[in-house]
């Protein structure tokens, strides 16, 4: 096992005793010496005591949900932390020797100007973190923002402004030594998320807990998301999961979907050898069009998105699927 990831919620609420129980099982079941062990946390959960506990268990990477350093944006998101807490949590972690830190930023937020986002990026860089994940705000049905949108209380950001913010992000982080190794992720050399990279390149993984997903190369397992039903099933020593057997088309599309988002791109020979299907054959017309528009590049049998193409990553991926 080369990575362990505590996430999918707020694992920072776990007590020292609860973490001890989890690591006792891990120690009995797996060899994870030298593994990247990531722990997701909200800034207001990271007290000095909590950081010492985290480090004592060998956790060596933090993913901190800062989202923004702008007070008005944090209030807009109804976040429980403020900007000072976000900054101090990162500095405290660094002082404890936890230097492998990823922080989250969100852009495409209503009433967030290009200059506002530029300030956010600058504050993130001032903290000298090694990894930044940046996501464009999406408005999904059955969420608070979705409801506000239906009630005309929220107007989505103009796509042009969101694109400018994304381009500013790429340019600024690139100039500061960050590698844009996945559409939403930037890292200093050697600090790419090993765990997420496993997802993007098709490695097997085991998800434990309500709502967790697992993958073995041919099947996906989806754990039931209801906490009570999950616990009841575990007590009965059953696995509360739905199993999906992937057909060749699904494998082809997933190979494309995950790899095209990365700087390594889609290895067309590997794809053909592994899946018995060629992207150049299955989606030839669309590929020719996107090559002409300079939205994708093909070099040494590897297909990648151009910088311009990254703005249309979802649309391009969807079009190339079969």
C-alpha positions as CSV (number, residue, x, y, z in Angstrom):
1,X,0.0,0.0,0.0
2,X,1.6,3.3,-1.1
3,X,-1.1,5.8,0.0
4,X,-3.7,6.2,2.7
5,X,-6.2,9.0,2.5
6,X,-8.5,10.3,5.3
7,X,-11.2,12.2,3.6
8,X,-14.6,12.3,2.1
9,X,-15.9,14.3,5.0
10,X,-14.3,15.9,8.0
11,X,-11.8,13.3,9.5
12,X,-10.3,16.1,11.7
13,X,-13.2,15.5,14.1
14,X,-11.7,12.1,14.9
15,X,-10.3,11.8,18.5
16,X,-6.9,10.5,19.4
17,X,-8.4,7.2,20.6
18,X,-10.4,6.8,17.4
19,X,-7.4,7.4,15.2
20,X,-5.5,4.9,17.4
21,X,-8.1,2.2,16.7
22,X,-8.0,2.9,12.9
23,X,-4.2,2.7,12.8
24,X,-4.2,-0.5,14.9
25,X,-6.3,-2.2,12.2
26,X,-4.0,-0.7,9.5
27,X,-0.9,-2.0,11.2
28,X,-2.4,-5.5,11.5
29,X,-3.7,-5.6,7.9
30,X,-1.3,-3.7,5.7
31,X,2.3,-2.9,5.0
32,X,2.3,0.9,4.4
33,X,5.9,1.8,5.3
34,X,6.9,4.9,3.4
35,X,3.3,5.6,2.3
36,X,1.9,9.0,1.6
37,X,-0.7,9.5,4.4
38,X,-3.1,12.4,3.7
39,X,-5.5,13.9,6.3
40,X,-8.2,16.3,5.2
41,X,-9.0,19.1,7.7
42,X,-10.8,22.3,8.1
43,X,-8.6,25.2,9.4
44,X,-10.6,25.7,12.6
45,X,-10.1,22.0,13.5
46,X,-6.3,22.2,13.4
47,X,-5.3,23.2,16.9
48,X,-1.7,22.7,18.1
49,X,-2.8,19.7,20.0
50,X,-4.6,18.2,17.0
51,X,-1.5,18.7,14.8
52,X,0.7,16.9,17.3
53,X,-1.7,14.0,17.5
54,X,-1.9,13.8,13.7
55,X,1.9,13.8,13.4
56,X,2.3,11.1,16.1
57,X,0.4,8.6,13.9
58,X,2.8,9.2,10.9
59,X,0.4,11.3,8.9
60,X,2.7,13.2,6.6
61,X,0.4,15.2,4.3
62,X,-2.4,17.7,5.0
63,X,-5.2,18.8,2.7
64,X,-6.7,22.0,4.2
65,X,-10.0,23.3,3.1
66,X,-9.2,27.0,3.0
67,X,-11.4,27.8,-0.1
68,X,-10.5,31.5,0.1
69,X,-8.7,34.1,2.3
70,X,-11.4,36.7,1.5
71,X,-13.7,37.2,4.5
72,X,-16.7,38.1,2.5
73,X,-16.4,34.9,0.4
74,X,-16.0,32.8,3.6
75,X,-19.1,34.3,5.0
76,X,-20.9,33.8,1.7
77,X,-20.0,30.1,1.9
78,X,-21.0,30.1,5.6
79,X,-17.6,28.7,6.5
80,X,-16.9,28.1,10.2
81,X,-13.3,29.6,9.9
82,X,-12.1,33.0,9.0
83,X,-9.1,34.1,7.0
84,X,-6.7,34.4,10.0
85,X,-7.6,30.9,11.1
86,X,-6.8,29.6,7.7
87,X,-3.4,31.3,7.7
88,X,-2.5,30.3,11.2
89,X,-3.5,26.7,10.8
90,X,-1.1,26.4,7.8
91,X,1.7,28.1,9.7
92,X,1.2,25.9,12.8
93,X,1.3,22.8,10.7
94,X,4.5,23.9,9.1
95,X,6.0,24.7,12.5
96,X,5.3,21.1,13.5
97,X,7.3,19.8,10.5
98,X,4.2,19.1,8.4
99,X,5.5,20.7,5.2
100,X,3.6,18.6,2.7
101,X,0.4,20.7,2.7
102,X,-2.3,21.1,0.0
103,X,-4.7,24.0,0.3
104,X,-8.0,24.4,-1.6
105,X,-9.1,27.5,-3.5
106,X,-12.4,28.2,-5.3
107,X,-12.9,30.6,-8.2
108,X,-15.9,31.5,-10.3
109,X,-17.7,32.8,-7.3
110,X,-20.5,35.4,-7.6
111,X,-19.2,38.9,-6.9
112,X,-15.5,37.7,-7.0
113,X,-13.6,39.9,-9.4
114,X,-10.4,39.0,-11.2
115,X,-8.5,41.2,-8.7
116,X,-10.1,39.4,-5.8
117,X,-9.0,36.1,-7.0
118,X,-5.5,37.4,-7.7
119,X,-5.2,38.5,-4.1
120,X,-6.3,35.0,-3.0
121,X,-3.6,33.3,-5.1
122,X,-1.0,35.7,-3.7
123,X,-1.9,34.9,-0.1
124,X,-1.7,31.2,-0.9
125,X,1.7,31.6,-2.4
126,X,2.9,33.7,0.5
127,X,2.3,30.7,2.8
128,X,4.8,28.6,0.7
129,X,2.6,25.5,0.5
130,X,3.7,22.8,-1.9
131,X,0.3,22.0,-3.5
132,X,-2.8,24.0,-4.5
133,X,-6.1,22.5,-5.7
134,X,-8.3,25.0,-7.3
135,X,-11.9,24.4,-8.4
136,X,-14.5,26.4,-10.2
137,X,-17.7,26.8,-8.3
138,X,-20.4,24.6,-9.8
139,X,-24.1,24.9,-8.9
140,X,-25.6,21.5,-8.5
141,X,-29.3,20.6,-8.0
142,X,-30.5,19.8,-4.5
143,X,-27.8,21.9,-2.9
144,X,-28.0,25.3,-1.1
145,X,-26.6,27.0,-4.2
146,X,-28.9,25.1,-6.5
147,X,-31.9,26.2,-4.5
148,X,-30.7,29.9,-4.5
149,X,-30.3,29.7,-8.2
150,X,-33.8,28.4,-8.7
151,X,-35.1,31.3,-6.5
152,X,-33.0,33.8,-8.4
153,X,-31.0,34.6,-5.3
154,X,-27.7,33.6,-7.0
155,X,-26.4,34.5,-10.5
156,X,-23.6,32.3,-11.7
157,X,-20.4,34.0,-12.7
158,X,-20.0,34.9,-16.4
159,X,-18.0,32.0,-18.1
160,X,-15.6,34.5,-19.6
161,X,-14.6,35.8,-16.1
162,X,-14.3,32.3,-14.7
163,X,-12.0,31.5,-17.7
164,X,-9.9,34.6,-17.0
165,X,-9.5,33.5,-13.4
166,X,-8.4,30.1,-14.5
167,X,-5.9,31.5,-16.9
168,X,-4.6,33.8,-14.2
169,X,-4.2,30.8,-11.9
170,X,-2.2,28.9,-14.5
171,X,0.0,31.8,-15.3
172,X,0.7,32.9,-11.7
173,X,1.3,29.5,-10.3
174,X,3.5,28.5,-13.2
175,X,5.7,31.6,-12.7
176,X,6.1,30.5,-9.1
177,X,7.4,27.1,-9.9
178,X,4.2,25.0,-9.7
179,X,3.6,22.2,-12.2
180,X,0.0,22.1,-13.6
181,X,-0.1,18.3,-13.4
182,X,-3.9,17.9,-13.5
183,X,-6.7,20.3,-14.5
184,X,-7.5,21.3,-10.9
185,X,-4.1,20.6,-9.3
186,X,-0.8,22.3,-9.1
187,X,2.3,21.2,-7.2
188,X,5.9,22.0,-6.6
189,X,8.2,19.3,-8.0
190,X,7.9,16.1,-6.0
191,X,4.8,17.2,-4.2
192,X,2.1,15.9,-6.5
193,X,-0.7,14.0,-4.7
194,X,0.3,10.3,-5.1
195,X,-3.1,9.2,-3.9
196,X,-5.1,11.2,-6.5
197,X,-2.6,10.2,-9.2
198,X,-3.4,6.6,-8.4
199,X,-7.0,7.4,-9.4
200,X,-6.1,9.2,-12.6
201,X,-3.8,6.3,-13.8
202,X,-6.1,3.4,-13.1
203,X,-4.6,1.8,-10.0
204,X,-6.7,-0.2,-7.7
205,X,-7.9,1.3,-4.4
206,X,-10.1,0.3,-1.5
207,X,-12.6,2.8,0.0
208,X,-13.8,2.2,3.6
209,X,-16.8,3.9,5.1
210,X,-20.3,5.1,4.1
211,X,-20.3,6.4,0.5
212,X,-16.8,5.2,-0.2
213,X,-15.9,3.8,-3.6
214,X,-13.4,1.0,-4.5
215,X,-11.9,-0.1,-7.8
216,X,-10.0,-3.3,-8.8
217,X,-9.5,-2.6,-12.5
218,X,-12.7,-4.4,-13.7
219,X,-15.3,-3.6,-11.0
220,X,-16.4,-0.6,-9.0
221,X,-17.8,-1.0,-5.5
222,X,-20.1,1.8,-4.1
223,X,-20.7,1.6,-0.4
224,X,-24.1,2.6,0.8
225,X,-24.0,6.2,1.9
226,X,-26.6,5.9,4.8
227,X,-24.6,5.9,8.0
228,X,-27.1,3.9,10.0
229,X,-27.6,1.2,7.3
230,X,-23.8,1.0,6.8
231,X,-23.1,0.3,10.5
232,X,-26.0,-2.2,10.6
233,X,-24.5,-4.1,7.7
234,X,-21.1,-4.1,9.1
235,X,-22.4,-5.6,12.4
236,X,-24.0,-8.4,10.3
237,X,-20.5,-8.9,8.7
238,X,-21.8,-8.0,5.2
239,X,-20.4,-5.6,2.7
240,X,-23.0,-2.9,2.0
241,X,-21.9,-2.1,-1.5
242,X,-23.3,-2.1,-5.0
243,X,-20.9,-3.8,-7.5
244,X,-20.7,-2.5,-11.1
245,X,-18.9,-4.7,-13.7
246,X,-17.3,-2.4,-16.2
247,X,-17.8,-3.2,-19.9
248,X,-15.2,-2.4,-22.6
249,X,-16.9,0.9,-23.5
250,X,-16.9,2.1,-19.9
251,X,-13.2,1.1,-19.5
252,X,-12.3,3.0,-22.7
253,X,-14.2,6.1,-21.5
254,X,-12.7,6.0,-18.0
255,X,-9.2,5.6,-19.4
256,X,-9.8,8.7,-21.5
257,X,-11.6,10.7,-18.7
258,X,-9.0,10.3,-16.1
259,X,-5.8,10.6,-18.1
260,X,-6.8,13.5,-20.4
261,X,-7.0,15.7,-17.3
262,X,-3.3,15.2,-16.5
263,X,-0.1,16.7,-17.9
264,X,1.0,13.2,-18.8
265,X,-2.0,12.9,-21.1
266,X,-3.5,9.9,-22.9
267,X,-0.9,7.4,-24.0
268,X,-2.6,6.1,-27.2
269,X,-0.4,3.0,-27.5
270,X,-1.0,2.0,-23.9
271,X,-4.7,2.6,-24.4
272,X,-4.8,0.4,-27.5
273,X,-2.7,-2.4,-26.0
274,X,-4.6,-2.4,-22.8
275,X,-8.2,-2.0,-24.1
276,X,-8.0,-3.3,-27.7
277,X,-9.5,-0.1,-29.0
278,X,-7.8,3.0,-30.5
279,X,-8.9,6.5,-29.7
280,X,-7.6,7.6,-33.1
281,X,-10.1,5.2,-34.7
282,X,-13.1,5.5,-32.4
283,X,-13.1,9.3,-32.3
284,X,-11.1,10.2,-35.4
285,X,-13.3,13.1,-36.7
286,X,-13.5,14.8,-33.3
287,X,-9.7,14.5,-32.8
288,X,-9.1,16.0,-36.3
289,X,-11.4,18.9,-35.4
290,X,-9.7,19.6,-32.0
291,X,-6.3,19.3,-33.5
292,X,-7.2,21.9,-36.1
293,X,-8.6,24.2,-33.4
294,X,-5.3,23.6,-31.4
295,X,-7.3,22.5,-28.4
296,X,-5.4,19.2,-28.2
297,X,-1.9,18.1,-29.2
298,X,-0.5,14.7,-30.1
299,X,3.2,14.2,-29.6
300,X,5.0,10.8,-29.6
301,X,1.6,9.0,-29.5
302,X,0.5,10.9,-26.4
303,X,-2.7,13.1,-26.6
304,X,-2.8,16.2,-24.3
305,X,-4.9,19.2,-23.9
306,X,-3.3,22.5,-24.9
307,X,-3.5,25.4,-22.5
308,X,-6.4,26.7,-24.5
309,X,-8.0,23.2,-24.5
310,X,-7.9,23.1,-20.7
311,X,-10.7,25.7,-20.7
312,X,-12.9,23.2,-22.5
313,X,-11.7,20.0,-20.9
314,X,-15.1,18.6,-20.0
315,X,-16.6,19.3,-23.4
316,X,-13.6,17.8,-25.2
317,X,-13.6,14.7,-23.0
318,X,-17.3,14.2,-23.5
319,X,-17.0,14.5,-27.3
320,X,-14.2,12.0,-27.5
321,X,-16.0,9.4,-25.5
322,X,-17.7,6.5,-27.3
